[in-house]
Amino acid sequence: MALDYTVIGSRIKQARLAKNMTQEDLADQIDISVAFLSRVERGNSHINLKRLNQICGLLDVSEGYVLNGASSSSDNYLNHEFTELLKVASPAKQKLIYNVAKAIVETEE
């Protein structure tokens, strides 16, 4: 699966705005230019893992969320993944997936 840098940049921007930070604030804190951060948020520039880790730490989001939209700390982080999986499964496979999931959920821990 190829990374969609436009989506990654959009998630970074959303997280930044949720923290009421300007591009200038964030760029200053990780020692990059505002122009570069702007290009990252638009998906025009790629960001390395070191910078991504710094950004995620400052914005209190996980790298998993930024890269693929899933946050393991969320109660429903797999809902989208299950929905997408079921869309491509045949009706027979959907029933099998349902029965397996149901058996797992009903098993006492």
N, C-alpha and C positions, 0 to 999 in steps of 0.2 A: 504494500500500500504506500503510495507516494504521499509525501507531506504537502499539504495545501498551505503555503505560507500566507496567503491572503486571510484564511480562516484563523491561523495562528496569530497573525498580527491583530486581527479583530478581537480575539479573546484577550490579548494583552491590553489593548486599548480599553475594552470594557472593564477589565479588572482595575486598570489605572483610574478610570473615571469613577468606579465604585469606591475607591479610596480617596476621592477628591484630590487627585494629584494632577498637576500639569505635566506636559511632556518635559518641560524644563526641570521640574522637581525630580522626576525619575531619572532623566539623563544625567543630571548633576550627581545623583547618589551612586550611580554605577560608572561614572566617568566615561560617558559616550556623548557624542554630539546630539543636539536636538534633531538635526537633519537626519542623522542615521536612525534614531528612534522613530521618527516620522515615516521613514522608508520601511522600517520593520513593521510598523502598525498598518501600513498600506499593503504589505506583502511584497514590496519591491526589493527588499534586502533580506538575506538570510541571517539568522542569529545563531551564534555558536552556543554550545551547551553551558559553558561557564557563564555567559551573559544571561542565558535563559534561567539558570539557577538563581542568579542574583535578582533578576526581575521577579521571579516567582516568590522568592523570600520576602522581598519588599512589599509585594502586593498581596501576600498571604493566599496564594493559589498554588495548586500542585502543578508540577511539570506535566503530569498526565492530563490534567484538564486543558492546559494550553495546547498540548500536542494533539489530543484526540477528543477533547470535550468530556472526558470521563473524570470524575473526581471520586476516588474510593472512599472519601470521607462522607459523601452524600448517601442518604438511605436508598435512593433510587438511581444510582449511577449506572446500572446496567439496563435500565428500561429501554433506552434507545437501541442498545446493542441487541437485546432480545427481539425487539420489534423488527429491526433490519434482518436479523437471522431468520425469523419466521416468514418474512416477505418472500425470501428466495427458496424456502423449503416447500417441498410438495405437500399436499394435504396428508398423505400417509406419514411423512416425516414430522409434520407439525403435531400429529396425534401422538407419535412416539415421544417427541420432546416433551409434550404436555404430561404424558403418563410418567415419564422418568422424573420430571420436576415435581409432580404431585407426590410421587412415592418418597422423594427426598424430603419434601416439606412435611409430610405426615409422619416421618420417622422421628421418634423421640430421641432427644439428645441427651 
